[in-house]
């Protein structure tokens, strides 16, 4: 196994637990990156020869190496993959009584570049790095041994793969269903597995959907960027008076309406389920101008800040969408405001809510500061892995 040598002083962050090595941290004289094959394992050492651990290398990526072990000369082979995946499975079995969850969450499960969502007998996988792409067959073999899945969907149309020099493609192994049913928080949802967003369902919001639904009884609910209706349909099942779903995707609002009707048939019979398809910013203005107000608003936008250089523009979008949503919140109403941009600090999202409230000459009292669920574990030394924020607050005037 080759050695990847670090420049002097570049070991501190890694010794504190971080798993990423950047190209400018490597001593290119002692270990030129061009000498490594994408996905190759290497022992990482500091400038004095001290062992940092074992990592797989991609000379073509800004993050040129990702640590997966603190021991030297350790291959990420089938045995280590099996050990890590078994540990991940054991944790999820302790958390959930049904096999619907994120099974592997990259660095949080010490398998950088690997994401696996489990939908009963069907698995959706994302290989975001050359290191994991090189171990595709080994990953599949381990999953076959541990779970005997009916199908694997390799959902690899990812921007991160382009940065790694990999093709963006989706590959189906076995009979992957277009849609399937999954249980969550006492509800049953239809999710678009084959042609949905990301891996088909956002398991990371499970706990936040449950928390927001605590305020649903008798409420008129607005679910903004609703996708398949996770927030709104859960609220409907918990006694909401009406639910309005809003999304730019026709498929999303269709599924959201179906999921609400399934979990709260009394609303379907009373025509209290509404769907709006179009640009969220424009539709929120139209709702305000028409005099509509809501007592529970769930706001779960896409990542407005995908790269650090998008910070200013993305932050402006978060401020704007929160301000538009807050204009629709009735006195005493509750808003759940979320962000999945890991570049947006939690305090900044809370500030967006605070500024919007101040401009409305109203006040918000914070009821919950939430994040991603425990099947999306956060690596304690990597703030990058704590990406999801959710603030639930009540209009207090």
RODO-627844 format. One line per 4 residues: number of its first residue (from 1); their letters; for each residue x, y, z of C-alpha. Coordinates in nm, 4 decimals, decimal comma, m for minus. Example, Ala and Ser with C-alpha at 12.3 -4.5 7.8 and 13.67 -1.06 7.14 Angstrom:
# RODO-627844
1	AS	1,2300:m0,4500:0,7800  1,3670:m0,1060:0,7140 .
END
This chain:
# RODO-627844
1	XXXX	0,0000:0,0000:0,0000  0,1376:0,3411:m0,0958  0,1820:0,6260:0,1501  0,0118:0,9633:0,1164 .
5	XXXX	0,2344:1,2185:0,2886  0,0970:1,5405:0,4356  0,2618:1,8788:0,4467  0,3841:2,0043:0,7808 .
9	XXXX	0,1004:2,1124:1,0106  m0,1763:1,9647:0,7938  m0,2472:1,6782:1,0320  m0,4194:1,8772:1,3091 .
13	XXXX	m0,7721:1,8688:1,1694  m0,7377:1,5015:1,0808  m0,6042:1,4093:1,4239  m0,9076:1,5865:1,5692 .
17	XXXX	m1,1241:1,3332:1,3859  m1,1989:1,4833:1,0443  m1,1960:1,2357:0,7546  m1,1193:1,4501:0,4485 .
21	XXXX	m0,7766:1,5263:0,3021  m0,7564:1,8133:0,0535  m0,5120:1,8219:m0,2362  m0,3224:2,1273:m0,1069 .
25	XXXX	m0,2502:1,9425:0,2189  m0,0480:1,6718:0,0436  0,3310:1,6787:0,0095  0,3385:1,6407:m0,3671 .
29	XXXX	0,7151:1,5970:m0,3664  0,7095:1,2845:m0,1492  0,3764:1,1496:m0,2731  0,2622:1,3020:m0,6030 .
33	XXXX	m0,1086:1,2490:m0,6469  m0,0531:1,1447:m1,0068  0,1028:0,8258:m0,8712  m0,2329:0,7103:m0,7338 .
37	XXXX	m0,5167:0,5375:m0,9163  m0,8690:0,6694:m0,8394  m1,0107:0,4613:m0,5552  m0,6749:0,3211:m0,4458 .
41	XXXX	m0,6160:0,2715:m0,0731  m0,3199:0,4392:0,0966  m0,1740:0,4951:0,4413  m0,1865:0,8628:0,5352 .
45	XXXX	0,1101:0,9950:0,7355  0,2028:1,3352:0,8718  0,5245:1,5145:0,7774  0,7184:1,3337:1,0529 .
49	XXXX	0,5907:0,9896:0,9567  0,3178:0,9578:1,2185  0,0214:0,7465:1,1145  m0,3062:0,9278:1,0504 .
53	XXXX	m0,4893:0,6247:0,9137  m0,5972:0,4563:0,5919  m0,7887:0,6305:0,3160  m0,8934:0,5829:m0,0416 .
57	XXXX	m0,7485:0,8350:m0,2858  m0,8772:1,0198:m0,5899  m0,6066:1,2398:m0,7466  m0,8680:1,4171:m0,9624 .
61	XXXX	m1,0838:1,5463:m0,6754  m1,0459:1,8520:m0,4516  m1,1006:1,6140:m0,1591  m0,8203:1,3877:m0,2674 .
65	XXXX	m0,8489:1,1289:0,0107  m1,1144:1,0123:0,2564  m1,0182:0,8281:0,5716  m1,2089:0,5144:0,6666 .
69	XXXX	m0,9753:0,3700:0,9319  m0,7309:0,5045:1,1905  m0,5059:0,2012:1,1435  m0,2262:0,1922:0,8821 .
73	XXXX	m0,2176:m0,0413:0,5810  m0,5874:m0,1259:0,6075  m0,7794:m0,2027:0,2912  m1,1446:m0,1101:0,2548 .
77	XXXX	m1,2169:m0,4657:0,1489  m1,5211:m0,6899:0,1731  m1,4484:m0,7775:0,5368  m1,4325:m0,4140:0,6518 .
81	XXXX	m1,7347:m0,3188:0,4394  m1,9305:m0,6062:0,5921  m1,8257:m0,5044:0,9429  m1,9316:m0,1412:0,8912 .
85	XXXX	m2,2596:m0,2277:0,7202  m2,3472:m0,4802:0,9898  m2,2845:m0,2170:1,2582  m2,5026:0,0293:1,0656 .
89	XXXX	m2,7798:m0,2302:1,0354  m2,7646:m0,3123:1,4069  m2,8079:0,0549:1,4950  m3,1138:0,0921:1,2693 .
93	XXXX	m3,2662:m0,2257:1,4087  m3,2440:m0,0654:1,7530  m3,4062:0,2541:1,6264  m3,6927:0,1219:1,4135 .
97	XXXX	m3,9308:m0,1726:1,4237  m3,9797:m0,1775:1,0464  m3,7137:m0,1866:0,7714  m3,7685:0,1628:0,6333 .
101	XXXX	m3,4798:0,3998:0,7033  m3,1428:0,5262:0,5885  m2,9203:0,2239:0,6302  m2,5873:0,3951:0,5623 .
105	XXXX	m2,5055:0,7638:0,5885  m2,1539:0,8072:0,4546  m1,9078:0,9518:0,7038  m2,1580:0,9104:0,9863 .
109	XXXX	m2,1254:0,5337:0,9429  m1,7510:0,5521:0,8636  m1,8157:0,4680:0,4984  m1,7435:0,7952:0,3148 .
113	XXXX	m1,9185:0,8275:m0,0181  m2,1814:0,5590:0,0449  m2,5508:0,6315:0,1030  m2,8111:0,3554:0,1254 .
117	XXXX	m3,1832:0,3988:0,1861  m3,3847:0,0907:0,2722  m3,7438:0,0479:0,1590  m3,8278:m0,2942:0,2944 .
121	XXXX	m3,6845:m0,5410:0,0425  m3,5675:m0,2660:m0,1928  m3,2501:m0,0603:m0,1539  m3,1500:0,2675:m0,3172 .
125	XXXX	m2,7754:0,3370:m0,3216  m2,5645:0,6399:m0,4072  m2,1918:0,6058:m0,4689  m2,0599:0,9606:m0,4528 .
129	XXXX	m1,6868:0,8940:m0,4771  m1,4374:0,7033:m0,6892  m1,3382:0,5064:m0,3807  m1,6882:0,3687:m0,3372 .
133	XXXX	m1,7412:0,3246:m0,7097  m1,4360:0,0977:m0,7154  m1,6029:m0,1151:m0,4456  m1,9467:m0,1363:m0,6033 .
137	XXXX	m1,9412:m0,5147:m0,6429  m1,8144:m0,5659:m0,2891  m2,0908:m0,3418:m0,1497  m2,3547:m0,5355:m0,3447 .
141	XXXX	m2,2151:m0,8677:m0,2236  m2,2201:m0,7543:0,1401  m2,5796:m0,6353:0,1098  m2,6821:m0,9629:m0,0495 .
145	XXXX	m2,5261:m1,1487:0,2416  m2,6816:m0,9259:0,5087  m3,0271:m0,8530:0,3645  m3,0985:m1,0510:0,0439 .
149	XXXX	m3,2667:m0,7485:m0,1178  m3,5212:m0,7904:m0,3962  m3,3693:m0,5016:m0,5916  m3,0913:m0,2436:m0,5909 .
153	XXXX	m3,1344:0,0988:m0,7480  m2,7934:0,2599:m0,8054  m2,9139:0,6203:m0,8014  m2,5925:0,7780:m0,9259 .
157	XXXX	m2,7066:1,0795:m1,1246  m2,5187:1,2987:m0,8755  m2,3317:1,6243:m0,9259  m2,0683:1,5017:m0,6811 .
161	XXXX	m1,9772:1,2204:m0,9191  m1,8805:1,4722:m1,1872  m1,6383:1,6286:m0,9378  m1,4918:1,2811:m0,8855 .
165	XXXX	m1,4532:1,2165:m1,2586  m1,7336:0,9588:m1,2609  m2,0245:0,9094:m1,4987  m2,3680:1,0189:m1,3817 .
169	XXXX	m2,5994:0,7251:m1,4359  m2,8747:0,5181:m1,2810  m2,8533:0,1393:m1,2882  m3,1253:m0,1068:m1,1870 .
173	XXXX	m3,0499:m0,4498:m1,0415  m3,3694:m0,6478:m1,0027  m3,7358:m0,5400:m1,0175  m3,7175:m0,1834:m0,8872 .
177	XXXX	m4,0746:m0,0574:m0,8293  m4,1717:0,2802:m0,9718  m4,3664:0,3588:m0,6563  m4,3930:0,1824:m0,3241 .
181	XXXX	m4,5612:0,2165:0,0112  m4,3754:0,2957:0,3305  m4,4803:0,3465:0,6926  m4,3829:0,6536:0,8925 .
185	XXXX	m4,5141:0,8037:1,2162  m4,8269:0,5889:1,2044  m4,9067:0,6881:0,8450  m4,8656:0,5084:0,5135 .
189	XXXX	m4,7112:0,6963:0,2222  m4,6749:0,6273:m0,1467  m4,3228:0,7317:m0,2492  m4,1796:0,7629:m0,6020 .
193	XXXX	m3,8809:0,5306:m0,5727  m3,7768:0,5108:m0,9367  m3,8376:0,8670:m1,0539  m3,8517:1,0693:m0,7324 .
197	XXXX	m3,6181:1,3266:m0,5832  m3,2918:1,2113:m0,4254  m3,3365:0,8499:m0,3138  m3,7167:0,8647:m0,3283 .
201	XXXX	m3,8052:0,9708:0,0267  m3,6592:1,2111:0,2816  m3,6187:0,9915:0,5863  m3,4126:1,2640:0,7554 .
205	XXXX	m3,7280:1,4677:0,8315  m3,9155:1,1869:1,0067  m3,8807:1,3258:1,3618  m3,9478:1,6857:1,2510 .
209	XXXX	m4,2674:1,5820:1,0710  m4,3831:1,4149:1,3899  m4,3036:1,7248:1,5967  m4,4779:1,9645:1,3584 .
213	XXXX	m4,7883:1,7441:1,3597  m4,8275:1,8043:1,7337  m4,9783:2,1419:1,6391  m5,2058:2,0087:1,3638 .
217	XXXX	m5,5364:1,9501:1,5453  m5,7966:2,1867:1,3998  m5,5328:2,3695:1,1954  m5,5379:2,4945:0,8385 .
221	XXXX	m5,2039:2,3634:0,7155  m4,9779:2,4878:0,4361  m4,7033:2,2481:0,3212  m4,4541:2,4452:0,1061 .
225	XXXX	m4,2139:2,2474:m0,1170  m4,4258:1,9518:m0,0133  m4,2710:1,6781:m0,2306  m4,4902:1,3709:m0,1573 .
229	XXXX	m4,6602:1,5414:0,1368  m4,4631:1,4137:0,4349  m4,5352:1,7136:0,6562  m4,8869:1,7904:0,5387 .
233	XXXX	m5,0202:1,4356:0,5262  m4,8870:1,3652:0,8756  m5,0621:1,6803:0,9950  m5,3801:1,5669:0,8212 .
237	XXXX	m5,3671:1,2359:1,0048  m5,3265:1,4242:1,3338  m5,6494:1,6191:1,2967  m5,5837:1,9142:1,0656 .
241	XXXX	m5,8951:2,0929:0,9397  m5,7513:2,1447:0,5907  m5,4209:2,0931:0,4103  m5,2811:2,2885:0,1151 .
245	XXXX	m4,9842:2,1389:m0,0684  m4,7498:2,3522:m0,2785  m4,4726:2,2309:m0,5080  m4,3310:2,2974:m0,8547 .
249	XXXX	m4,3612:1,9277:m0,9478  m4,6978:1,7989:m1,0752  m4,6043:1,4480:m0,9607  m4,5219:1,5766:m0,6130 .
253	XXXX	m4,8530:1,7565:m0,5541  m5,0440:1,4610:m0,6975  m4,8767:1,2222:m0,4544  m4,9134:1,4672:m0,1672 .
257	XXXX	m5,2870:1,4891:m0,2227  m5,3183:1,1110:m0,2475  m5,1154:1,0603:0,0693  m5,3258:1,3100:0,2630 .
261	XXXX	m5,6495:1,1489:0,1460  m5,5244:0,8037:0,2369  m5,4219:0,9024:0,5884  m5,7154:1,1383:0,6554 .
265	XXXX	m6,0122:1,0225:0,4433  m6,2448:1,2603:0,6313  m6,0611:1,5506:0,4604  m6,0974:1,3970:0,1162 .
269	XXXX	m6,4705:1,3550:0,1706  m6,4952:1,7199:0,2754  m6,2826:1,8603:m0,0100  m6,0352:2,0053:0,2415 .
273	XXXX	m5,7238:1,8920:0,0552  m5,5885:2,1486:m0,1922  m5,2886:2,1340:m0,4257  m5,1020:2,4206:m0,5905 .
277	XXXX	m4,8382:2,3571:m0,8566  m4,5936:2,6283:m0,9520  m4,3234:2,8648:m0,8297  m4,3377:2,8834:m0,4494 .
281	XXXX	m4,2385:3,2502:m0,4290  m4,5141:3,3554:m0,6658  m4,7788:3,1281:m0,5163  m4,7087:3,2527:m0,1640 .
285	XXXX	m4,7623:3,6099:m0,2824  m5,0904:3,5092:m0,4453  m5,2089:3,3338:m0,1294  m5,1330:3,6434:0,0747 .
289	XXXX	m5,3062:3,8771:m0,1674  m5,6159:3,6555:m0,1666  m5,6349:3,6799:0,2122  m5,5478:3,3201:0,2918 .
293	XXXX	m5,3972:3,2532:0,6346  m5,2768:2,9297:0,7928  m5,2336:2,8126:1,1499  m4,9576:2,5591:1,0690 .
297	XXXX	m4,6989:2,6199:0,7972  m4,4289:2,3704:0,7014  m4,1469:2,5132:0,4903  m3,8936:2,2623:0,3579 .
301	XXXX	m3,7180:2,4174:0,0558  m3,4454:2,2582:m0,1561  m3,0850:2,3473:m0,0829  m3,0555:2,7105:m0,1919 .
305	XXXX	m2,6818:2,7027:m0,1064  m2,5174:2,4070:m0,2792  m2,1690:2,5592:m0,2939  m1,9954:2,8026:m0,0636 .
309	XXXX	m1,9768:3,0625:m0,3418  m2,3598:3,0589:m0,3561  m2,3856:3,1780:0,0061  m2,5000:3,5368:m0,0554 .
313	XXXX	m2,7586:3,4506:m0,3186  m2,8829:3,1465:m0,1265  m2,9108:3,3337:0,2018  m3,1199:3,5988:0,0288 .
317	XXXX	m3,3520:3,3224:m0,0970  m3,3909:3,1765:0,2533  m3,4715:3,5198:0,3933  m3,7236:3,5865:0,1196 .
321	XXXX	m3,9075:3,2544:0,1402  m3,9302:3,2714:0,5199  m4,0630:3,6267:0,5025  m4,3270:3,5257:0,2474 .
325	XXXX	m4,4308:3,2254:0,4553  m4,4526:3,4233:0,7773  m4,6921:3,6726:0,6153  m4,9386:3,3826:0,5851 .
329	XXXX	m4,9132:3,2690:0,9471  m5,2207:3,3437:1,1558  m5,1861:3,4826:1,5105  m5,0962:3,1975:1,7441 .
333	XXXX	m4,9980:2,9829:1,4466  m4,6901:2,7600:1,4221  m4,4235:2,7504:1,1517  m4,1703:2,4739:1,0889 .
337	XXXX	m3,8842:2,6229:0,8864  m3,6149:2,3917:0,7489  m3,2918:2,3992:0,5528  m3,0903:2,1104:0,4096 .
341	XXXX	m2,7984:2,3336:0,3006  m2,4962:2,2316:0,5051  m2,3357:2,5659:0,4137  m2,6137:2,7507:0,6001 .
345	XXXX	m2,5409:2,7650:0,9753  m2,8332:2,6929:1,2056  m2,8041:3,0375:1,3633  m2,8429:3,1947:1,0200 .
349	XXXX	m3,1697:3,0127:0,9548  m3,2977:3,1199:1,2953  m3,1959:3,4766:1,2071  m3,4025:3,4526:0,8873 .
353	XXXX	m3,7083:3,3773:1,0994  m3,6254:3,6527:1,3461  m3,5829:3,9162:1,0767  m3,9065:3,8121:0,9070 .
357	XXXX	m4,0943:3,8374:1,2368  m3,9435:4,1794:1,3163  m4,0494:4,3169:0,9799  m4,4023:4,1950:1,0475 .
361	XXXX	m4,3900:4,3667:1,3873  m4,4659:4,0359:1,5488  m4,2758:3,7880:1,7646  m4,1885:3,4216:1,7416 .
365	XXXX	m4,1169:3,1918:2,0312  m3,8990:2,8950:1,9511  m4,0546:2,5588:2,0378  m3,8001:2,3192:1,8895 .
369	XXXX	m3,4577:2,3270:1,7278  m3,4381:2,0003:1,5358  m3,2118:1,8307:1,2856  m3,1732:1,5088:1,0934 .
373	XXXX	m3,2937:1,1805:1,2395  m3,0627:0,9262:1,4068  m3,0508:0,7104:1,0932  m2,8556:1,0050:0,9457 .
377	XXXX	m2,5819:1,0060:1,2123  m2,3550:1,3076:1,2387  m1,9796:1,2563:1,2555  m1,8906:1,4502:1,5679 .
381	XXXX	m1,5703:1,5929:1,4168  m1,7301:1,6903:1,0851  m1,9765:1,9801:1,0980  m2,0320:1,9215:0,7254 .
385	XXXX	m2,2345:1,6106:0,8134  m2,4830:1,8094:1,0276  m2,6687:1,9500:0,7301  m3,0399:1,9534:0,8267 .
389	XXXX	m3,1918:2,2294:1,0400  m3,5526:2,2612:1,1516  m3,6911:2,5381:1,3735  m4,0489:2,5120:1,4956 .
393	XXXX	m4,1785:2,8423:1,6315  m4,5114:2,9976:1,7295  m4,6360:3,3428:1,6450  m4,6641:3,4901:1,9932 .
397	X	m4,8576:3,8162:1,9449 .
END
